[in-house]
């Protein structure tokens, strides 16, 4: 399995044992901005590692950034499943709207009874931390959904890439966030 290169990120803020990493984004929220906009962020890394990591059933967590990577990979799976389950294949604009709605829909965070991976995640230390984590993850999910749509429709045909959509049935670690 491929691990996050951000596990050694200096001065990383943690909520529970989940990394709060800077992202390049146009969405409002509490995420710290990246120092260099030309460098890859955790979202770029998620999109790069998604297909390779989807093939693994086991994933050894090597740091707090890996915990964020797992949540984001599972969210990409849910996004692909959402597009794949649409009655008619959505165009890029429709897919963008569907996935943005999915990103901001209410979802469980570590510590919630319905969060699928509670065994591997520490709950936030306080209600304030929990609210911060929820808004951070919402912002990251919105940015990830936006970049995923750009990747899926990059070929200009108006249809999602079959090379990405072929992963809609794959379950990373045999898990799902169950958000679709």
C-alpha positions as CSV (number, residue, x, y, z in Angstrom):
1,X,0.0,0.0,0.0
2,X,1.1,3.6,-0.6
3,X,1.3,5.8,2.4
4,X,0.9,9.6,2.8
5,X,4.1,11.6,2.3
6,X,2.6,14.1,4.8
7,X,3.0,11.8,7.8
8,X,6.2,13.7,8.6
9,X,4.7,17.2,8.0
10,X,6.2,19.7,10.5
11,X,4.0,21.4,13.1
12,X,0.9,19.4,12.0
13,X,-2.2,20.1,14.0
14,X,-4.1,17.0,15.2
15,X,-7.7,16.6,16.1
16,X,-8.0,13.3,17.9
17,X,-5.3,11.5,16.0
18,X,-6.3,12.8,12.6
19,X,-4.0,15.3,10.7
20,X,-5.2,18.7,9.8
21,X,-3.2,19.5,6.7
22,X,-3.0,22.6,4.5
23,X,-4.9,22.5,1.2
24,X,-5.2,24.5,-2.0
25,X,-8.9,25.4,-2.1
26,X,-11.4,27.9,-3.4
27,X,-14.0,26.7,-0.8
28,X,-14.4,28.6,2.5
29,X,-13.5,26.8,5.7
30,X,-10.9,26.4,8.4
31,X,-8.2,24.5,6.5
32,X,-4.8,26.2,6.7
33,X,-3.6,27.5,3.3
34,X,-0.6,25.8,1.6
35,X,2.8,27.7,1.7
36,X,3.6,26.9,-2.0
37,X,0.6,26.7,-4.3
38,X,2.7,24.7,-6.8
39,X,3.3,21.8,-4.4
40,X,1.0,18.9,-4.1
41,X,-1.4,18.8,-1.2
42,X,-3.2,15.9,0.5
43,X,-6.0,16.1,-2.1
44,X,-3.6,15.7,-5.0
45,X,-2.0,12.8,-3.1
46,X,-5.4,11.2,-2.5
47,X,-6.3,11.4,-6.2
48,X,-2.8,10.0,-7.2
49,X,-2.9,7.1,-4.8
50,X,-6.7,6.3,-5.0
51,X,-6.6,3.7,-7.7
52,X,-3.5,1.9,-6.5
53,X,-4.6,1.8,-2.9
54,X,-8.1,0.7,-3.8
55,X,-6.6,-2.7,-4.6
56,X,-5.5,-3.2,-1.1
57,X,-7.6,-4.9,1.6
58,X,-5.2,-4.1,4.4
59,X,-3.6,-0.7,5.2
60,X,-1.1,-0.2,8.0
61,X,-1.5,3.3,9.4
62,X,1.9,4.9,9.7
63,X,0.9,8.4,10.9
64,X,-1.9,10.9,11.3
65,X,-1.8,11.9,7.6
66,X,-2.6,8.3,6.7
67,X,-5.8,8.5,8.7
68,X,-6.8,11.5,6.7
69,X,-5.8,9.7,3.4
70,X,-8.0,6.8,4.3
71,X,-11.1,9.0,4.9
72,X,-10.5,10.8,1.6
73,X,-9.9,7.6,-0.4
74,X,-13.2,6.2,1.0
75,X,-14.9,9.5,0.1
76,X,-13.6,9.2,-3.5
77,X,-15.1,5.6,-3.6
78,X,-18.5,7.0,-2.4
79,X,-18.3,9.8,-5.1
80,X,-17.7,7.2,-7.9
81,X,-20.5,5.0,-6.6
82,X,-22.8,8.1,-6.5
83,X,-22.0,8.9,-10.1
84,X,-22.2,5.3,-11.1
85,X,-25.6,4.8,-9.5
86,X,-27.2,7.8,-11.3
87,X,-30.1,6.7,-13.6
88,X,-28.5,8.5,-16.5
89,X,-24.8,9.3,-16.8
90,X,-24.3,12.8,-15.5
91,X,-22.4,15.4,-17.5
92,X,-19.7,17.4,-15.8
93,X,-21.9,20.1,-14.4
94,X,-24.5,17.6,-13.0
95,X,-21.7,15.5,-11.5
96,X,-20.2,18.6,-9.9
97,X,-23.5,19.4,-8.3
98,X,-24.1,15.8,-7.2
99,X,-20.7,15.5,-5.5
100,X,-20.8,18.9,-3.9
101,X,-24.1,18.0,-2.3
102,X,-22.6,14.7,-1.2
103,X,-19.6,16.6,0.3
104,X,-21.7,18.9,2.4
105,X,-24.3,16.4,3.4
106,X,-24.2,15.5,7.1
107,X,-21.6,12.8,7.7
108,X,-20.2,11.0,10.7
109,X,-16.7,12.1,12.0
110,X,-14.4,10.1,14.3
111,X,-16.0,9.6,17.7
112,X,-19.6,9.5,16.3
113,X,-21.4,6.2,16.9
114,X,-22.0,5.8,13.1
115,X,-18.4,6.4,12.0
116,X,-17.2,3.2,10.3
117,X,-13.6,3.3,11.4
118,X,-13.8,4.3,15.1
119,X,-11.4,1.5,16.1
120,X,-8.6,3.3,14.3
121,X,-9.4,6.9,15.2
122,X,-9.3,8.8,18.4
123,X,-12.4,11.1,19.0
124,X,-11.9,14.8,19.1
125,X,-11.0,16.1,22.6
126,X,-13.8,18.6,22.9
127,X,-17.0,19.8,21.3
128,X,-15.0,22.7,19.8
129,X,-12.5,20.3,18.2
130,X,-15.3,18.2,16.9
131,X,-17.0,21.2,15.2
132,X,-13.6,22.3,13.8
133,X,-13.0,18.8,12.4
134,X,-16.4,18.6,10.8
135,X,-16.0,22.0,9.1
136,X,-12.4,21.1,8.0
137,X,-13.5,17.7,6.6
138,X,-16.5,19.4,4.8
139,X,-14.1,21.9,3.2
140,X,-11.7,19.1,2.2
141,X,-14.5,17.0,0.8
142,X,-15.8,19.9,-1.3
143,X,-12.3,20.5,-2.8
144,X,-11.7,16.8,-3.4
145,X,-15.1,16.4,-5.1
146,X,-14.4,19.4,-7.3
147,X,-10.9,18.1,-8.3
148,X,-12.3,14.6,-8.8
149,X,-14.9,15.9,-11.3
150,X,-12.2,17.8,-13.2
151,X,-10.2,14.5,-13.4
152,X,-13.2,12.4,-14.4
153,X,-14.2,14.6,-17.2
154,X,-10.7,15.7,-18.3
155,X,-11.0,14.0,-21.8
156,X,-13.6,16.4,-23.0
157,X,-16.1,13.7,-24.1
158,X,-18.7,14.8,-21.5
159,X,-18.7,11.4,-19.9
160,X,-16.8,10.2,-16.8
161,X,-13.5,8.4,-17.5
162,X,-14.1,4.6,-17.7
163,X,-10.6,4.2,-16.1
164,X,-11.8,5.9,-13.0
165,X,-15.4,4.6,-13.0
166,X,-14.1,1.0,-13.2
167,X,-13.1,1.5,-9.5
168,X,-16.7,2.3,-8.3
169,X,-17.3,-1.2,-7.0
170,X,-13.9,-1.5,-5.4
171,X,-13.8,-1.1,-1.6
172,X,-10.6,0.1,-0.1
173,X,-10.0,-2.0,3.0
174,X,-13.4,-3.5,2.3
175,X,-14.9,-0.4,3.9
176,X,-17.2,2.4,2.9
177,X,-18.0,5.7,4.6
178,X,-21.6,4.9,3.6
179,X,-22.2,8.5,2.6
180,X,-23.7,7.8,-0.8
